[in-house]
Each structure stands twice: as structure tokens, then as C-alpha cells.
Amino acid sequence: MEESGRLPGVQSVAVAHQISVANVAEGNTIFEIIGRPQHGSSNESSSRRVSGGYFSTMYARLSRGRYFSETDDASKPRVMIVNQSFARKYFSGEDPMANRYGMTPRNQR
């Protein structure tokens, strides 16, 4: 990826494991909102693994929080960015940043 960023005319480079508009089950994650009762059901949302520069490369505007960074790795707590649709669906009237989540990739259920 670093070599691609050095090519003439390239302003920003990022990697995603799946294109952002793809809506396939392989990119879904089962998650729970820590502290909320599950009542035998689970929440499922699409998810994508992306590199630190992904959102700035895509010119995505961040409303709150922070973008991922290259220092976010497996040795540190997992972080996530949620979109407004996710926030409305699971946190209507609440602050999604005030919650903790547990995630399980669909293929690891």
C-alpha cells in the first residue's frame, strides 16, 4: 500500500476487505450492546474491515469521535465507526458512543 501512495498523482491510499456498497452476508457481524438484555435474539449489521486511511481517502465526513489510525491493531482494543442508519436503528434517542459492543463475525457463529 505504501508503494501505491508514492505513485505520481496519488493523493491517498486505503484498503477495504470488501467494497463499501456491497450488501452480502459475508460482511455481516453479529453484535451485542453490552448491558442490554438480548432476550434470545441477536443484532446483525454489515461490517467492513478497512485500513487507517480509508475514511479520509473516501472523503467521508466524521460527525463525532475519530477515524481509525494505522496504530489501531490487534494488540489494542477494537474500535468501530458507525453510520447514522446504524445509530438510528439501534440507539434511537441515545448516544451510540456511550455504549460498548461485543462482536462476532458471521462466519464464526
Backbone torsions as a table, in degrees:
resi	resn	phi	psi	omega
1	MET	NA	-39.5	179.7
2	GLU	-59.7	-40.0	179.9
3	GLU	-63.8	-39.5	178.3
4	SER	-61.5	-38.0	-179.9
5	GLY	-67.0	-18.0	179.6
6	ARG	-92.4	-2.6	179.4
7	LEU	-68.1	145.8	179.5
8	PRO	-57.1	133.0	177.0
9	GLY	86.2	-13.8	179.6
10	VAL	-78.1	124.7	-178.9
11	GLN	-99.0	-30.5	-176.4
12	SER	-158.4	145.7	-178.8
13	VAL	-133.8	140.7	176.7
14	ALA	-150.0	166.5	-179.6
15	VAL	-130.0	140.8	173.1
16	ALA	-134.1	144.4	-178.7
17	HIS	-76.8	-10.7	-180.0
18	GLN	-158.3	146.9	-179.4
19	ILE	-62.7	147.5	-171.5
20	SER	-65.3	-27.6	-177.5
21	VAL	-91.8	-4.0	179.8
22	ALA	-67.0	136.4	178.8
23	ASN	-123.9	75.4	-179.4
24	VAL	-122.9	150.9	-176.1
25	ALA	-60.9	-27.1	-178.8
26	GLU	-61.2	-23.9	-179.5
27	GLY	-97.4	9.7	-178.0
28	ASN	-89.1	152.1	178.8
29	THR	-129.8	135.0	172.2
30	ILE	-85.4	133.7	-179.9
31	PHE	-141.1	158.7	173.0
32	GLU	-126.0	151.6	175.7
33	ILE	-97.5	112.1	-174.5
34	ILE	-58.1	129.4	179.6
35	GLY	96.6	-12.1	176.7
36	ARG	-98.5	138.1	177.2
37	PRO	-66.1	142.4	-178.6
38	GLN	-92.1	-25.4	179.5
39	HIS	51.8	37.9	177.0
40	GLY	74.7	3.3	179.3
41	SER	-114.2	168.5	178.2
42	SER	-132.8	157.7	175.6
43	ASN	-96.8	142.4	178.6
44	GLU	-135.1	134.7	-179.5
45	SER	-143.4	153.5	175.6
46	SER	-71.3	147.7	179.7
47	SER	-145.0	155.8	179.1
48	ARG	-139.0	137.5	171.7
49	ARG	-90.3	129.4	-176.9
50	VAL	-136.6	159.7	177.4
51	SER	-79.7	168.4	-175.8
52	GLY	-55.9	-36.4	-177.3
53	GLY	-91.2	8.5	-173.7
54	TYR	-56.7	-53.2	-173.2
55	PHE	-69.1	-35.9	176.6
56	SER	-70.6	-34.9	176.6
57	THR	-63.6	-37.1	179.8
58	MET	-83.3	1.3	-176.6
59	TYR	55.9	37.7	178.1
60	ALA	-80.3	133.2	179.3
61	ARG	-87.0	131.5	179.2
62	LEU	-97.7	125.0	-179.7
63	SER	-79.1	-42.1	-178.1
64	ARG	-150.6	165.2	176.4
65	GLY	82.8	-143.0	-178.0
66	ARG	-144.3	158.8	172.7
67	TYR	-75.4	164.1	171.8
68	PHE	-66.1	156.8	174.9
69	SER	-129.3	165.0	179.4
70	GLU	-66.2	-16.8	178.3
71	THR	-84.6	-7.8	174.0
72	ASP	-75.6	104.4	-179.4
73	ASP	-134.9	-175.6	-174.5
74	ALA	-63.7	-17.0	-179.9
75	SER	-82.7	-7.8	-176.6
76	LYS	-115.5	162.8	176.0
77	PRO	-57.5	144.1	179.4
78	ARG	-68.6	146.6	177.5
79	VAL	-126.7	158.6	178.5
80	MET	-146.2	156.0	173.5
81	ILE	-118.0	131.7	179.3
82	VAL	-114.4	150.6	177.1
83	ASN	-92.9	175.2	-176.3
84	GLN	-65.4	-33.6	178.1
85	SER	-63.0	-43.9	177.4
86	PHE	-60.7	-47.7	-178.4
87	ALA	-60.8	-43.0	179.1
88	ARG	-65.7	-42.7	-176.7
89	LYS	-66.2	-44.1	-172.9
90	TYR	-103.7	-12.4	-175.0
91	PHE	-137.9	38.3	-179.3
92	SER	-52.1	115.5	179.4
93	GLY	80.6	1.3	179.6
94	GLU	-115.2	169.8	177.9
95	ASP	-96.3	110.1	-179.0
96	PRO	-63.9	-22.8	-179.9
97	MET	-77.7	-11.4	-179.8
98	ALA	-89.1	6.3	-176.1
99	ASN	-116.5	160.4	173.2
100	ARG	-114.2	151.2	-175.1
101	TYR	-126.8	152.3	169.5
102	GLY	-119.1	134.0	-174.8
103	MET	-125.8	145.1	174.5
104	THR	-135.3	115.9	175.7
105	PRO	-57.0	143.0	-174.2
106	ARG	-53.4	-38.6	-177.1
107	ASN	-76.6	0.4	178.8
108	GLN	-113.4	15.3	180.0
109	ARG	-72.2	NA	NA
